[in-house]
């Protein structure tokens, strides 16, 4: 799925910086759907990633905003059990 997030919008409620894509080479951003968000975030941090703020829990997903050691952002997403089990 491709989601367009234009420059000037906020990437998360945990940060005040607006998107300008200076951190990324392009506005391409990776999201990883994981079965256990807390465990995946812990593994990512152990591998050198930084978590940007707390995990956000929403009706449609839970998300952890992450940055790799080179400053590239990526998200870890856990879907609700009902959505995750849909065909």
N, C-alpha and C positions, 0 to 999 in steps of 0.2 A: 504494500500500500504506500502510495506517495502522498504526503501531506505538505502543502505549501505554507510556509511560515515566512511572511515577508520581512525584510529589514525594518527595524523600528518597533517590532513587537517584543513583548517580554517572553523569554523562554520558560520561566517558571515563576511561581509566586515567591520563591526563596531568594531571588536575586532582583536587583534594581536595574542592572545593565540591560540595555535593549539590544536586540539582534542587529549585528552589523556585518556578520560573516567574516570579520577580520581574524577570528580564531580558527576558522575553517578555510580550506582552500576553495571550497564551493559550498553552497547551501545544502549539500548532501549530508545527511545525519543518519546514523544507524540506531535502530531500536531493536532490542532483543527481548522476545517474550520468554519468560522463565516460569517454571512451576512454583518456585519458592523465592520470592523477591529478597527477603532478608538474608537468606543464605547466599544468593547470587551476588548481592551487594558486598557481603563480607568477603567472598572469594575475589571479587574485582579489586577491593581495597587491598587485600593481601598481595595481589599481583601488581600493585603500584598505582591503581586508579584512585581518584579522589571523588568522594561523594559530595555533591553540591546541595547542601541542605538536607532536611529530613525527607523520608519517604512520604509522598503525598498519596492519600487514599481518597479515591473518588468512587462514584457509583459504578462507573464503567471499567475502571482499572485502578491499580496502584502503580506508582512510578517512582523510580529513583533516578535523578539526574546525575550523571557521572562524567568525569573527564579522564582521559587516558594520560599517561606520563608526559605526552607531547602537547597537551592542551586541547586535543580533539574531543568534543562532546559526544556522548552516546547515552541512551536511556535503557534502563532495565524495566520491563513491564510485566506485571502479573495480572492476568485476567481473572474475573470472578469465576468460581467453579462452574457455574451454569454456562458462561460464554466459552470457557476453555474446553468443555466437553461437547460443544456443538459440532455437527459434522462439517 
